[in-house]
Amino acid sequence: MERLAEVVEGALPEGAELVQARFDGGPFLTLLVDREDGPVDHEFCRRVAGVVTPALEDEGYDGLVEVSSPGIERPLTKPEHFRRYAGHEAKVKVSEPIEGRRNFTGVIDRAGENSFVLKLPEGGAEVELPFGSVARANLKEDI
């Protein structure tokens, strides 16, 4: 997966970012992409698929590729995402319990090189979570 993600990142148009790459149901590669300069609409996804698919084929991948927006509950997959979304609420699951818990929901207060701090709704408490411990993290947006 790591090599396919590298190929995708190298083929993306300028200003586009690979948020997440995952296999869904066998050889079905789902790519969640974002962009700096506009919406991730159908036309943008089609354009990304048009440049990414040949690059993946050159790498030997012959499965199906789906390109999509990360959506309103965007996955946070890189330290820079936590820095960019400071002040936003997030749901985080860690691989090993921290302070007796594996699931946290709170506002991203700040992010450093190796960890980030969530302000928890329980009495203004904070928890520092190492990036390496995060199993899954998403923005939590109320509609």
DSSP file (Angstrom, degrees, kcal/mol; ACC not computed):
  #  RESIDUE AA STRUCTURE BP1 BP2  ACC     N-H-->O    O-->H-N    N-H-->O    O-->H-N    TCO  KAPPA ALPHA  PHI   PSI    X-CA   Y-CA   Z-CA
    1    1 A M     >        0   0    0      0, 0.0     4,-2.6     0, 0.0     5,-0.2   0.000 360.0 360.0 360.0 -39.5    0.0    0.0    0.0
    2    2 A E  H  >  +     0   0    0      1,-0.2     4,-2.0     2,-0.2     5,-0.1   0.908 360.0  47.7 -59.4 -42.8    2.8    2.4    0.9
    3    3 A R  H  > S+     0   0    0      2,-0.2     4,-2.1     1,-0.2    -1,-0.2   0.910 111.3  50.4 -66.6 -41.4    4.3    2.1   -2.6
    4    4 A L  H  > S+     0   0    0      1,-0.2     4,-2.5     2,-0.2    -2,-0.2   0.901 109.2  52.1 -63.1 -39.5    1.0    2.7   -4.3
    5    5 A A  H  X S+     0   0    0     -4,-2.6     4,-2.8     1,-0.2    -1,-0.2   0.894 108.2  51.5 -63.0 -39.3    0.4    5.8   -2.1
    6    6 A E  H  X S+     0   0    0     -4,-2.0     4,-2.0     2,-0.2    -1,-0.2   0.914 110.1  49.0 -62.6 -42.5    3.8    7.1   -3.2
    7    7 A V  H  X S+     0   0    0     -4,-2.1     4,-1.2     2,-0.2    -2,-0.2   0.922 112.2  48.4 -62.5 -44.9    2.9    6.6   -6.9
    8    8 A V  H >X S+     0   0    0     -4,-2.5     4,-1.3     1,-0.2     3,-0.8   0.944 110.4  50.4 -61.4 -48.8   -0.4    8.3   -6.4
    9    9 A E  H 3< S+     0   0    0     -4,-2.8     3,-0.3     1,-0.3    -1,-0.2   0.866 109.8  51.7 -59.1 -36.6    1.2   11.3   -4.6
   10   10 A G  H 3< S+     0   0    0     -4,-2.0    -1,-0.3     1,-0.2    -2,-0.2   0.738 112.6  45.4 -71.1 -22.6    3.7   11.6   -7.4
   11   11 A A  H << S+     0   0    0     -4,-1.2    -1,-0.2    -3,-0.8    -2,-0.2   0.595  86.5 111.5 -96.7 -12.7    1.0   11.7  -10.0
   12   12 A L  S  < S-     0   0    0     -4,-1.3     3,-0.1    -3,-0.3    36,-0.0  -0.268  74.8-105.4 -64.7 146.2   -1.4   14.1   -8.4
   13   13 A P    >   -     0   0    0      0, 0.0     3,-1.9     0, 0.0    -1,-0.1  -0.298  51.8 -79.7 -63.9 156.6   -2.0   17.6   -9.9
   14   14 A E  T 3  S+     0   0    0      1,-0.3     3,-0.1    21,-0.0     0, 0.0  -0.315 120.0  25.7 -58.8 138.1   -0.3   20.5   -8.1
   15   15 A G  T 3  S+     0   0    0      1,-0.3    21,-2.2    -3,-0.1     2,-0.3   0.370  97.6 114.2  88.0  -4.7   -2.3   21.6   -5.1
   16   16 A A  E <   -A   35   0A   0     -3,-1.9     2,-0.4    19,-0.2    -1,-0.3  -0.719  47.7-161.4 -99.2 151.5   -3.9   18.2   -4.6
   17   17 A E  E     -A   34   0A   0     17,-2.8    17,-2.4    -2,-0.3     2,-0.7  -0.996  19.6-131.3-135.5 135.8   -3.2   16.0   -1.6
   18   18 A L  E     +A   33   0A   0     -2,-0.4    15,-0.2    15,-0.2     3,-0.1  -0.786  25.9 177.2 -82.3 116.2   -3.7   12.3   -0.9
   19   19 A V  E     -     0   0A   0     13,-2.9     2,-0.3    -2,-0.7    14,-0.2   0.870  65.1  -9.5 -85.9 -43.4   -5.6   12.1    2.4
   20   20 A Q  E     -A   32   0A   0     12,-1.5    12,-3.1     2,-0.0     2,-0.4  -0.982  51.0-162.8-158.1 143.0   -6.0    8.4    2.5
   21   21 A A  E     +A   31   0A   0     -2,-0.3     2,-0.3    10,-0.2    10,-0.2  -0.999  26.8 157.7-125.2 132.3   -5.5    5.3    0.3
   22   22 A R  E     -A   30   0A   0      8,-2.2     8,-3.3    -2,-0.4     2,-0.5  -0.993  40.2-116.0-151.7 155.1   -7.2    2.0    1.3
   23   23 A F  E     -A   29   0A   0     -2,-0.3     2,-0.5     6,-0.2     6,-0.2  -0.830  26.2-169.5 -93.2 130.2   -8.4   -1.2   -0.3
   24   24 A D        -     0   0    0      4,-3.1     4,-0.1    -2,-0.5    -2,-0.0  -0.956  68.4 -14.4-120.0 109.8  -12.1   -1.8   -0.1
   25   25 A G  S    S-     0   0    0     -2,-0.5    -1,-0.2     2,-0.1     4,-0.0   0.995 119.2 -49.0  66.6  68.1  -13.3   -5.3   -1.1
   26   26 A G  S    S+     0   0    0      1,-0.2     2,-1.7    -3,-0.1    -2,-0.1  -0.521 125.5   1.9  79.0-139.3  -10.3   -6.9   -2.7
   27   27 A P  S    S+     0   0    0      0, 0.0    37,-1.5     0, 0.0     2,-0.6  -0.229  95.6 119.7 -83.0  51.5   -8.4   -5.1   -5.5
   28   28 A F  E     - b   0  64A   0     -2,-1.7    -4,-3.1    35,-0.2     2,-0.6  -0.917  49.3-159.7-117.5 102.0  -10.6   -2.0   -5.2
   29   29 A L  E     -Ab  23  65A   0     35,-2.8    37,-2.9    -2,-0.6     2,-0.5  -0.729   2.7-162.6 -90.2 119.9   -8.4    1.0   -4.3
   30   30 A T  E     -Ab  22  66A   0     -8,-3.3    -8,-2.2    -2,-0.6     2,-0.5  -0.898   3.8-166.0-103.5 127.9  -10.2    4.0   -2.8
   31   31 A L  E     -Ab  21  67A   0     35,-3.2    37,-2.7    -2,-0.5     2,-0.6  -0.962   7.1-158.9-115.2 121.3   -8.3    7.3   -2.8
   32   32 A L  E     -Ab  20  68A   0    -12,-3.1   -13,-2.9    -2,-0.5   -12,-1.5  -0.898  22.9-179.1 -97.8 119.7   -9.5   10.2   -0.7
   33   33 A V  E     -A   18   0A   0     35,-2.7     2,-0.3    -2,-0.6   -15,-0.2  -0.863  13.9-171.4-122.6 153.5   -8.1   13.4   -2.1
   34   34 A D  E     -A   17   0A   0    -17,-2.4   -17,-2.8    -2,-0.3     2,-0.3  -0.857   8.5-151.9-132.4 168.4   -8.3   17.1   -1.2
   35   35 A R  E     -A   16   0A   0     -2,-0.3     3,-0.4     3,-0.3   -19,-0.2  -0.990  17.4-142.3-146.2 154.7   -7.2   20.2   -2.9
   36   36 A E  S    S+     0   0    0    -21,-2.2   -20,-0.1    -2,-0.3    -1,-0.1   0.794  94.8  49.0 -82.0 -30.9   -6.1   23.7   -1.9
   37   37 A D  S    S-     0   0    0    -22,-0.2    -1,-0.2     2,-0.1   -21,-0.1   0.010 115.6 -25.1-110.6  27.9   -7.8   25.7   -4.7
   38   38 A G  S    S-     0   0    0     -3,-0.4    -3,-0.3     2,-0.0     2,-0.1  -0.950  84.1 -36.5 157.1-174.9  -11.4   24.6   -4.9
   39   39 A P        -     0   0    0      0, 0.0     2,-1.4     0, 0.0     5,-0.1  -0.360  45.4-122.5 -76.7 154.0  -13.9   21.9   -4.3
   40   40 A V        +     0   0    0     -5,-0.1    29,-0.2     4,-0.1     2,-0.1  -0.716  56.5 160.2 -91.4  82.7  -13.3   18.2   -4.7
   41   41 A D     >  -     0   0    0     -2,-1.4     4,-2.5    27,-0.1     5,-0.2  -0.347  57.5 -87.5 -99.9-179.2  -16.1   17.8   -7.2
   42   42 A H  H  > S+     0   0    0      1,-0.2     4,-2.4     2,-0.2     5,-0.2   0.895 125.8  51.9 -57.9 -43.3  -16.9   15.1   -9.8
   43   43 A E  H  > S+     0   0    0      1,-0.2     4,-2.2     2,-0.2    -1,-0.2   0.906 110.4  47.9 -62.2 -42.8  -14.8   16.9  -12.5
   44   44 A F  H  > S+     0   0    0      2,-0.2     4,-2.6     1,-0.2    -1,-0.2   0.925 112.0  49.4 -64.4 -44.6  -11.8   17.1  -10.2
   45   45 A C  H  X S+     0   0    0     -4,-2.5     4,-2.6     1,-0.2    -2,-0.2   0.892 111.1  50.4 -61.8 -39.6  -12.1   13.4   -9.2
   46   46 A R  H  X S+     0   0    0     -4,-2.4     4,-1.9    -5,-0.2    -1,-0.2   0.906 110.8  49.0 -64.1 -41.8  -12.4   12.4  -12.8
   47   47 A R  H  X S+     0   0    0     -4,-2.2     4,-1.1     2,-0.2    -2,-0.2   0.914 112.1  48.2 -64.9 -42.8   -9.2   14.4  -13.7
   48   48 A V  H >X S+     0   0    0     -4,-2.6     4,-2.7     1,-0.2     3,-0.7   0.933 110.8  50.6 -63.2 -45.8   -7.3   12.8  -10.8
   49   49 A A  H 3X S+     0   0    0     -4,-2.6     4,-2.2     1,-0.2    -1,-0.2   0.877 105.4  58.9 -59.0 -36.8   -8.4    9.3  -11.8
   50   50 A G  H 3< S+     0   0    0     -4,-1.9    -1,-0.2     1,-0.2    -2,-0.2   0.791 115.7  32.2 -65.2 -29.0   -7.2   10.1  -15.3
   51   51 A V  H <X S+     0   0    0     -4,-1.1     4,-0.9    -3,-0.7    -2,-0.2   0.751 120.6  49.2 -97.2 -28.4   -3.7   10.8  -14.2
   52   52 A V  H  X S+     0   0    0     -4,-2.7     4,-2.5    -5,-0.2     5,-0.2   0.897 102.0  60.2 -79.3 -41.1   -3.4    8.4  -11.3
   53   53 A T  H  X S+     0   0    0     -4,-2.2     4,-2.5    -5,-0.3     5,-0.2   0.917 105.9  46.2 -57.8 -48.8   -4.7    5.3  -13.0
   54   54 A P  H  > S+     0   0    0      0, 0.0     4,-2.3     0, 0.0    -1,-0.2   0.891 112.1  52.4 -61.4 -36.7   -2.0    5.1  -15.7
   55   55 A A  H  X S+     0   0    0     -4,-0.9     4,-0.9     2,-0.2    -2,-0.2   0.905 111.1  46.6 -64.5 -40.2    0.7    5.7  -13.1
   56   56 A L  H  <>S+     0   0    0     -4,-2.5     5,-2.4     2,-0.2     3,-0.4   0.893 110.3  52.8 -67.8 -39.5   -0.7    2.8  -11.0
   57   57 A E  H ><5S+     0   0    0     -4,-2.5     3,-1.7     1,-0.2    -2,-0.2   0.898 105.0  55.1 -61.6 -40.4   -0.9    0.6  -14.1
   58   58 A D  H 3<5S+     0   0    0     -4,-2.3    -1,-0.2     1,-0.3    -2,-0.2   0.783 106.1  53.3 -61.5 -26.3    2.8    1.4  -14.8
   59   59 A E  T 3<5S-     0   0    0     -4,-0.9    -1,-0.3    -3,-0.4    -2,-0.2   0.468 127.7-100.9 -87.8  -3.6    3.5    0.2  -11.3
   60   60 A G  T < 5S+     0   0    0     -3,-1.7     2,-0.6     1,-0.3    -3,-0.2   0.454  78.1 135.4  99.9   1.7    1.7   -3.1  -12.0
   61   61 A Y      < +     0   0    0     -5,-2.4    -1,-0.3    -6,-0.1    -2,-0.1  -0.746  20.2 169.1 -86.1 123.7   -1.6   -2.4  -10.3
   62   62 A D        +     0   0    0     -2,-0.6    -1,-0.1    -3,-0.1     3,-0.1   0.157  39.0 107.5-121.1  19.1   -4.5   -3.5  -12.5
   63   63 A G  S    S-     0   0    0      1,-0.2   -35,-0.2   -37,-0.0     2,-0.2  -0.216  78.2 -75.4 -86.4-178.8   -7.4   -3.2  -10.0
   64   64 A L  E     -b   28   0A   0    -37,-1.5   -35,-2.8    -2,-0.1     2,-0.4  -0.487  41.6-152.1 -78.1 148.4  -10.2   -0.7   -9.9
   65   65 A V  E     -b   29   0A   0    -37,-0.2     2,-0.4    -2,-0.2   -35,-0.2  -0.988   9.0-170.6-126.1 129.5   -9.6    2.8   -8.6
   66   66 A E  E     -b   30   0A   0    -37,-2.9   -35,-3.2    -2,-0.4     2,-0.5  -0.979   6.2-161.3-117.6 131.6  -12.2    5.1   -7.0
   67   67 A V  E     +b   31   0A   0     -2,-0.4     2,-0.3   -37,-0.2   -35,-0.2  -0.949  22.8 159.7-113.6 131.2  -11.3    8.8   -6.3
   68   68 A S  E     -b   32   0A   0    -37,-2.7   -35,-2.7    -2,-0.5   -27,-0.1  -0.935  42.3 -94.5-146.2 164.3  -13.4   10.6   -3.8
   69   69 A S        -     0   0    0     -2,-0.3   -35,-0.2   -37,-0.2     3,-0.1  -0.475  36.0-121.5 -72.5 151.2  -13.6   13.6   -1.5
   70   70 A P        -     0   0    0      0, 0.0     3,-0.2     0, 0.0    -1,-0.1   0.674  52.8-143.0 -70.2 -14.3  -12.5   13.0    2.1
   71   71 A G    >   -     0   0    0      1,-0.2     3,-0.6     3,-0.1    -3,-0.0  -0.078  32.1 -56.7  80.9 178.8  -16.0   14.2    3.2
   72   72 A I  T 3  S+     0   0    0      1,-0.3     2,-0.7    -3,-0.1    -1,-0.2   0.819 134.6  52.2 -70.1 -32.4  -17.2   16.3    6.1
   73   73 A E  T 3  S-     0   0    0     -3,-0.2    -1,-0.3    67,-0.1    -2,-0.1  -0.454  91.2-168.4-100.3  59.7  -15.8   13.9    8.7
   74   74 A R    <   -     0   0    0     -2,-0.7    65,-2.4    -3,-0.6    -3,-0.1  -0.139  21.5-114.5 -52.7 131.9  -12.4   14.0    7.0
   75   75 A P  B     -C  138   0B   0      0, 0.0     2,-0.7     0, 0.0    63,-0.3  -0.442  18.5-142.9 -65.6 143.8   -9.8   11.5    8.1
   76   76 A L        +     0   0    0     61,-2.8    61,-0.2     1,-0.1   -57,-0.0  -0.933  37.0 154.4-107.9 105.8   -6.7   12.9    9.8
   77   77 A T        +     0   0    0     -2,-0.7    -1,-0.1   -58,-0.1     3,-0.0   0.511  53.0  47.9-115.8  -8.0   -3.8   10.8    8.6
   78   78 A K  S >> S-     0   0    0      1,-0.1     3,-1.4     0, 0.0     4,-1.1  -0.959  80.7-115.7-134.5 150.9   -0.7   13.0    8.9
   79   79 A P  H 3> S+     0   0    0      0, 0.0     4,-1.6     0, 0.0     3,-0.4   0.865 115.4  60.9 -52.1 -37.2    0.7   15.3   11.6
   80   80 A E  H 3> S+     0   0    0      1,-0.2     4,-2.6     2,-0.2     5,-0.2   0.812  97.1  59.8 -62.9 -28.3    0.1   18.3    9.3
   81   81 A H  H <> S+     0   0    0     -3,-1.4     4,-2.1     2,-0.2    -1,-0.2   0.910 104.0  49.6 -64.4 -41.1   -3.6   17.5    9.3
   82   82 A F  H  < S+     0   0    0     -4,-1.1    -2,-0.2    -3,-0.4    -1,-0.2   0.870 112.9  47.4 -66.2 -36.1   -3.8   17.9   13.1
   83   83 A R  H >< S+     0   0    0     -4,-1.6     3,-1.2     1,-0.2    -2,-0.2   0.926 112.4  49.1 -68.6 -44.2   -1.9   21.2   12.8
   84   84 A R  H 3< S+     0   0    0     -4,-2.6    -2,-0.2     1,-0.3    -1,-0.2   0.838 114.6  44.8 -64.1 -34.4   -4.2   22.5   10.0
   85   85 A Y  T >< S+     0   0    0     -4,-2.1     3,-2.1    -5,-0.2    23,-0.3   0.081  75.8 144.5-104.1  24.1   -7.4   21.6   11.9
   86   86 A A  T <   +     0   0    0     -3,-1.2    23,-0.2     1,-0.3     3,-0.1  -0.395  69.5  34.4 -57.3 137.8   -6.4   23.0   15.3
   87   87 A G  T 3  S+     0   0    0     21,-3.5     2,-0.3     1,-0.4    -1,-0.3   0.301  98.5 107.1  94.2  -8.5   -9.6   24.4   16.9
   88   88 A H  S <  S-     0   0    0     -3,-2.1    20,-2.8    20,-0.2    -1,-0.4  -0.734  74.8-109.9-101.7 151.9  -11.8   21.7   15.2
   89   89 A E  E     -D  107   0B   0     51,-0.3    51,-2.8    -2,-0.3     2,-0.3  -0.589  39.7-176.3 -80.5 141.5  -13.4   18.8   17.0
   90   90 A A  E     -DE 106 139B   0     16,-3.1    16,-2.1    49,-0.3     2,-0.5  -0.969  25.8-139.7-138.4 151.9  -12.0   15.3   16.3
   91   91 A K  E     -DE 105 138B   0     47,-2.9    47,-2.4    -2,-0.3     2,-0.4  -0.962  29.2-173.6-108.2 128.5  -12.7   11.7   17.2
   92   92 A V  E     -DE 104 137B   0     12,-3.3    12,-3.0    -2,-0.5     2,-0.5  -0.983  15.6-167.4-130.6 133.5   -9.5    9.7   17.8
   93   93 A K  E     -DE 103 136B   0     43,-3.3    42,-2.8    -2,-0.4    43,-2.0  -0.984  14.2-156.3-116.6 129.5   -9.0    6.0   18.4
   94   94 A V  E     - E   0 134B   0      8,-2.8    40,-0.2    -2,-0.5    39,-0.1  -0.740  20.0-129.5-104.9 154.9   -5.6    4.9   19.7
   95   95 A S  E    S+     0   0B   0     38,-3.0    39,-0.1    -2,-0.3    -1,-0.1   0.848  94.8  30.9 -73.0 -34.7   -4.1    1.5   19.3
   96   96 A E  E    S-     0   0B   0     37,-0.3    -1,-0.1     5,-0.1     5,-0.1  -0.956 101.0 -91.8-123.5 143.6   -3.1    1.0   23.0
   97   97 A P  E     -     0   0B   0      0, 0.0     2,-0.4     0, 0.0     5,-0.2  -0.215  34.5-163.4 -56.6 139.3   -5.0    2.5   26.0
   98   98 A I  E >  S-D  101   0B   0      3,-3.1     3,-1.6     1,-0.1    -4,-0.1  -0.997  80.2  -7.4-123.3 125.0   -3.9    5.9   27.2
   99   99 A E  T 3  S-     0   0    0     -2,-0.4    -1,-0.1     1,-0.3     3,-0.1   0.854 133.7 -56.7  53.6  35.5   -5.1    6.9   30.7
  100  100 A G  T 3  S+     0   0    0      1,-0.2     2,-0.3     2,-0.0    -1,-0.3   0.538 119.9  98.5  79.1   7.5   -7.2    3.8   30.5
  101  101 A R  E <   -D   98   0B   0     -3,-1.6    -3,-3.1     1,-0.1    -1,-0.2  -0.914  45.8-174.9-128.9 153.2   -9.0    4.8   27.3
  102  102 A R  E    S+     0   0B   0     -2,-0.3    -8,-2.8    -5,-0.2     2,-0.4   0.554  75.6  61.9-114.1 -18.3   -8.7    4.0   23.6
  103  103 A N  E     +D   93   0B   0    -10,-0.2     2,-0.4     2,-0.0   -10,-0.2  -0.938  59.6 174.6-117.7 131.2  -11.4    6.5   22.3
  104  104 A F  E     -D   92   0B   0    -12,-3.0   -12,-3.3    -2,-0.4     2,-0.4  -0.984  12.7-171.8-134.1 143.2  -11.3   10.2   22.6
  105  105 A T  E     +D   91   0B   0     -2,-0.4     2,-0.3   -14,-0.2   -14,-0.2  -0.996  35.6 110.5-131.8 129.5  -13.4   13.1   21.3
  106  106 A G  E     -D   90   0B   0    -16,-2.1   -16,-3.1    -2,-0.4     2,-0.4  -0.976  65.8 -67.3-176.1-179.0  -12.3   16.7   21.8
  107  107 A V  E     -DF  89 119B   0     12,-2.1    12,-3.0    -2,-0.3     2,-0.6  -0.758  47.9-117.6 -91.3 131.3  -11.1   19.8   20.2
  108  108 A I  E     + F   0 118B   0    -20,-2.8   -21,-3.5    -2,-0.4    10,-0.2  -0.569  36.3 178.0 -68.6 115.2   -7.6   19.7   18.7
  109  109 A D  E     -     0   0B   0      8,-3.1     2,-0.3    -2,-0.6    -1,-0.2   0.918  57.5 -24.9 -87.2 -49.7   -5.8   22.3   20.8
  110  110 A R  E     - F   0 117B   0      7,-1.0     7,-3.0   -24,-0.1     2,-0.4  -0.983  52.0-145.7-161.0 160.5   -2.2   22.1   19.3
  111  111 A A  E     - F   0 116B   0     -2,-0.3     5,-0.3     5,-0.3     2,-0.1  -0.999  14.6-177.7-138.4 134.1    0.1   19.7   17.5
  112  112 A G        -     0   0    0      3,-3.2   -29,-0.1    -2,-0.4     5,-0.0  -0.123  50.1 -73.5-106.9-153.8    3.8   19.3   17.8
  113  113 A E  S    S+     0   0    0      1,-0.1     3,-0.1    -2,-0.1    -2,-0.0   0.873 125.9  15.6 -75.0 -38.4    6.4   17.2   16.0
  114  114 A N  S    S+     0   0    0      1,-0.1    17,-2.3    17,-0.1    18,-0.5   0.523 127.6  16.0-116.9  -9.5    5.5   13.9   17.8
  115  115 A S  E     - G   0 130B   0     15,-0.3    -3,-3.2    16,-0.1     2,-0.3  -0.938  55.8-140.8-155.6 172.9    2.1   14.4   19.4
  116  116 A F  E     -FG 111 129B   0     13,-2.1    13,-3.0    -2,-0.3     2,-0.5  -0.945  18.7-126.3-139.8 161.9   -1.0   16.6   19.6
  117  117 A V  E     -FG 110 128B   0     -7,-3.0    -8,-3.1    -2,-0.3    -7,-1.0  -0.940  15.2-161.2-116.6 129.2   -3.3   17.8   22.4
  118  118 A L  E     -FG 108 127B   0      9,-2.6     9,-2.1    -2,-0.5     2,-0.7  -0.916  14.2-141.2-105.1 132.6   -7.0   17.3   22.6
  119  119 A K  E     -FG 107 126B   0    -12,-3.0   -12,-2.1    -2,-0.5     7,-0.3  -0.858  26.4-146.6 -88.5 119.2   -9.2   19.4   24.9
  120  120 A L     >  -     0   0    0      5,-3.4     4,-0.6    -2,-0.7   -14,-0.2  -0.547  15.8-127.5 -88.4 151.5  -11.8   17.0   26.3
  121  121 A P  T  4 S+     0   0    0      0, 0.0     2,-1.6     0, 0.0    -1,-0.1   0.680  85.0  99.5 -71.1 -15.4  -15.3   18.1   27.1
  122  122 A E  T >4 S-     0   0    0      1,-0.2     3,-1.4     3,-0.1    -2,-0.2  -0.556 117.0 -44.5 -76.5  89.0  -15.0   16.6   30.6
  123  123 A G  T 34 S-     0   0    0     -2,-1.6    -1,-0.2     1,-0.3    -3,-0.0   0.724 103.8 -64.6  65.0  23.7  -14.2   19.6   32.7
  124  124 A G  T 3< S+     0   0    0     -4,-0.6    -1,-0.3     1,-0.2    -2,-0.1   0.668  86.8 161.8  75.1  15.8  -11.7   21.1   30.3
  125  125 A A    <   -     0   0    0     -3,-1.4    -5,-3.4    -5,-0.1     2,-0.3  -0.270  25.0-147.6 -65.6 156.5   -9.2   18.3   30.7
  126  126 A E  E     -G  119   0B   0     -7,-0.3     2,-0.4    -5,-0.1    -7,-0.2  -0.916   9.8-164.5-124.0 152.3   -6.5   17.7   28.1
  127  127 A V  E     -G  118   0B   0     -9,-2.1    -9,-2.6    -2,-0.3     2,-0.6  -0.998  12.8-143.8-136.4 136.0   -4.9   14.6   26.8
  128  128 A E  E     -G  117   0B   0     -2,-0.4   -11,-0.2   -11,-0.2    -2,-0.0  -0.873  19.5-168.6 -98.9 125.8   -1.6   14.4   24.8
  129  129 A L  E     -G  116   0B   0    -13,-3.0   -13,-2.1    -2,-0.6     2,-0.2  -0.960  18.6-130.0-119.3 124.0   -1.7   11.7   22.2
  130  130 A P  E >   -G  115   0B   0      0, 0.0     3,-1.6     0, 0.0     4,-0.5  -0.475  17.6-130.1 -67.9 139.3    1.4   10.6   20.2
  131  131 A F  G >  S+     0   0    0    -17,-2.3     3,-1.4     1,-0.3   -16,-0.1   0.878 107.4  61.5 -56.2 -37.8    0.9   10.5   16.5
  132  132 A G  G 3  S+     0   0    0    -18,-0.5    -1,-0.3     1,-0.3   -17,-0.1   0.661  99.5  55.3 -65.6 -16.4    2.3    6.9   16.5
  133  133 A S  G <  S+     0   0    0     -3,-1.6   -38,-3.0   -39,-0.1     2,-0.5   0.564  79.9 110.4 -91.9  -8.9   -0.5    5.7   18.7
  134  134 A V  E <   + E   0  94B   0     -3,-1.4   -40,-0.3    -4,-0.5     3,-0.1  -0.543  34.8 173.4 -75.5 119.3   -3.4    6.9   16.5
  135  135 A A  E    S-     0   0B   0    -42,-2.8     2,-0.3    -2,-0.5   -41,-0.2   0.804  74.8  -6.7 -87.5 -36.8   -5.2    4.0   14.9
  136  136 A R  E     + E   0  93B   0    -43,-2.0   -43,-3.3     2,-0.0    -1,-0.4  -0.960  63.0 178.9-159.5 140.1   -7.9    6.2   13.4
  137  137 A A  E     + E   0  92B   0     -2,-0.3   -61,-2.8   -45,-0.2     2,-0.3  -0.988   5.6 172.2-147.1 138.3   -8.8    9.9   13.6
  138  138 A N  E     -CE  75  91B   0    -47,-2.4   -47,-2.9    -2,-0.3   -64,-0.2  -0.986  37.5-105.1-140.8 149.4  -11.6   11.9   11.9
  139  139 A L  E     - E   0  90B   0    -65,-2.4     2,-0.6    -2,-0.3   -49,-0.3  -0.471  32.6-140.4 -64.5 148.9  -12.9   15.4   12.2
  140  140 A K        +     0   0    0    -51,-2.8     2,-0.5   -34,-0.1   -51,-0.3  -0.919  26.8 177.2-116.9 102.9  -16.3   15.4   14.0
  141  141 A E        -     0   0    0     -2,-0.6     2,-0.4   -53,-0.1   -69,-0.0  -0.908  20.7-145.0-111.6 131.9  -18.6   17.9   12.3
  142  142 A D              0   0    0     -2,-0.5    -2,-0.0     1,-0.1     0, 0.0  -0.801 360.0 360.0 -92.7 134.2  -22.2   18.4   13.3
  143  143 A I              0   0    0     -2,-0.4    -1,-0.1     0, 0.0    -2,-0.0   0.415 360.0 360.0 -97.9 360.0  -24.6   19.1   10.4
